[in-house]
Amino acid sequence: MKAVLFDLGHTLIDYYDDWKGPEERVVDRIFELVSKSSPTLDRKEFTSYLSGSLSQAREKKIAQMVEVPLVDLMGACLERYGAHDEDNLRESLELFYGVLLEDRKLVSGAVEVLHGIKERGLSIGLISDVAWGLPSEYPMRDIQHFGLDRFFDDYVFSTDVGLRKPHPKVFKIALSNLGVSASEAMYVGNSLAHDIKGAKGVGIRAVLKRSKYCPSAEVEADHVITSLSEIETLIE
C-alpha cells in the first residue's frame, strides 16, 4: 500500500447530523441580509424560492453526480431580489459556513491516525463533497483550524472538480494526483452510497467508518470500523 485517502465530514470532522435545521436557519439569515436591499421583500415567497432552489440543486447532485456551486445559486438568488453585489454574495457564503460552525468537532483519533500513516511513509489524500457546494476555501478553513493540513499530500474537493461522489472520475483524479494505482490505495469514508460505492467502483479498497450519519445502501464495504484507530491494523 502506498496511499490512504479520506472523506472529510463525519469521517475526520463531525458536523450536524441533519441538514434540515441548519438550512432553515441559514435561509432565514439570508432573508434578513437581502431584505436590507429590498425592504418590502415577502419572507414566505423568498423562503419558498431559496429553499426550492437548494432542494433542486440537491436532487441534481444526487441524480447526476455533479456539483452545483453555491456561488452560482446564491448569485441567481441575489440577482432575483435586486441585492447582487460582491459584499452580499460573500456574506451569504459566510452565513452558510456559519451554520456548519455551530456543531463542528474533530473526530476522536483523527490526528493520531493521520500522524501514524504519515510516519509509515504513506501518502495521504482527501476526497470531499463540500456542503451546499461552498467554495473549497471553507472546508480548508476547517482542516487548518484542527491542524490537519500538515498531513495531507493532496485534496480533491467537489467544487474544484465539478463532480460529486460516487462519480468514478473523482476517485481517479485523486489517485492520479498521488501517483498511485487503485490497488495501492485504501479509502476511508462514512457513506456507503457515496464513499464506499465510489471507491469500490474504481477498485480501491473501501473502509466504512461508522458514524451517526451513515445511511444504508446496496453496497458492502471491504472493512467496517467504529474507530479511526482501527485503520492501523488494515494497512499492509
N, C-alpha and C positions, 0 to 999 in steps of 0.2 A: 504493500500500500504506500502511495506517495502523497495522498491528499485527503483531507476531511472537509466536507462542505456543510454549512449550517443554514437553516432557516433562522429568522430573527424573532418575530413576535411569537410569544408563548413557547419558544424553544430556548432562547438566550435571555430575552427580556419579556416579562409579563406585562400585559396591559389589561384593560377591561375584558370581561368575558362576553358581553353582549353589546353590539354596536348601536342598538336602537336608542338607548338612553343618551349616550354621548352625541349621537347625530341629532336628536331632537333639541338638545341643549345648544349645539353649535348653530342650528338653523335659527333658533331664537336670537342668538347673539348677532348673527349676521343681519337679521331683520333690523335690529337696533342700529347697526352700522349703516345700512342702506337707507333707513328712514331719516337719517341726518341730511341726506341729499334729497329725499323725497318725503317730506313731512306728511303728505296725505296718503302714503302707501298703506294699502289694506293688508293687515297681518295675515288673515286667513288665505287670501289669494297668493301672497308671497310664499307662505309656508307650503301651500299646495304645490306651487311651481318648483321651488327648490327641492323639496322632499321628493317630488316626482322625478326631477332631473337626476338626483342621486340614485334613486331606485332604478331608473332606466340604465344608468351607467353601470350599476352593479350587475344587472341582467346581461348586459352586453359583455362585460368582463368574463362572466361565467360561461356564456354561450360561445364566445369567440376567442377566449384566452388572450385578449388584447388589453392593454392599459388605456384608460380614459383619463388623461391628465386633469387634475383638479384645476390647474391654471386655466385650461380651456373652458371647463364647466363654469367656473366662477366668473371668468371673463364674460361669457354669454349672459350670465345672471345679472351682473352689474350693468352691462350694456342695456339689457332689457328695462332696467329700472332707473336709467339715467345717472348711474353712480360710478361709471367706469373711469378709474384713473389708477396710476401705479400704486399710490398710497393705499387706496381701498382694496386693491387686489392683494397686495402684500398683507394687509391687516386681516383679510378674510382667510388667507392661508394660515396665518398665525393663530386665528381663532380655532381652526380645525385642529392644528397641532396642540393647542392649549388643552383641549379636552382629553387628549392622549396623556398629558402630563398629570391629570387628576388621579390616575391609577397606573403608575409606572414603577416597576421594581425589577431588579436583576434576579434572574432565576438562580436558585441555590446551586453552587458548584460551577457556575459558568466560567469565572476567571481561572479557577483551578484546572478545569479540564482543558481549556484553551492553552494555558501555560504548559500543561503536560504534553499536549500534542506538539506544540512548538519545540519543546525540549527534545522530542524524539526526532526532530529534523523534518517533519512533515509540513506540507503547505496547508494553509487554511483559507477557505473561501466562504463567501456568503452569497446566498440567493434569496432575495426578499421581495415579496409583493408589498408595495407601500400602501398604507392605509389611505383610503379615499383617493389614491393617485396623487398624493402630495409629492413635490419635488424631492429628490433623493437627499438633499441637504438636511431634511428633517430627521429621517432615521439615522443619518450620520451624526447629528447632534446627540442622539441617544447613545449611540455607540461610543462617542467620545466622552460623554458625561460619565459613563461607567468604566472608562479606560480600556475598552475592548479593542480599540483601533490598533493598538500596538501588536496585536496577534495576527491580524488579517493580511493576507497577501493580495486579495482581490475581492471586489464587491460587484455583484450584478443586481441592480435594482430594476423593478418593473417599469418605473417611469423613465429610466435611461434607455432601456431596450425596446419599450413599447409593447411588451408581451408580459403575460402573467402565467404563473404555474397553473396547470401542469404542461404547458407548451414545451415540447422537446427542445426547441431552439434555445430556450433559457438555460437549460442544463448543459447543452452543447457549448454555448458561449462560455460558461463558467469553466468547463473542462479545458477548452482551448486557451483561455486566459491563463490558466495554471500550468498548461503544457503537460497534461496527464490524460490518459485514456480512461474510459468508464470503468474498466476492470481494476484500475489502480486507485479508485476513489470510493469514498463512503459518504453518504448524505444523511443528515440528521434533521428531522422536522416533526411537527406535531399534527399535520393534516394528512390523512390517508388520501383524500381526493386530490389534493394539490401537491404536497411534498412527496409522498410515497409513490403515487401513481406516476408523477413526472420523472422521478429518479429511476424507478424500475423501467420506465418506458425507453430509456436510453442505455440501460444496462448497468446503472450504478447501484451498488449495494445500499439498500434503503433501511434506515433505522427510525422507528417511530418513537418519539419522546412523548409519553402520555402527559396530558395536561387537562385542566378543567375544560378547555376549549379543544375538543377532539372529536368532531362529528364522524359518523360511520361512513364507509364507502365500500364498494365491491372490489377491494384490492387488499392484499396482505403484505405487511412489511417483512423484510428478511429477519429483522430483530425488533423486539419491543423492549424499551427501557422505561423505568419510572424515575430514574435519577441520572443526571448527566455524568456522574462519576462512573457509571457502568460502561461508558464509551471506551474507557481504557482497556477493558477486557476484550473488546471487539477489534481492536487494532492489531493487525498481523505484522 
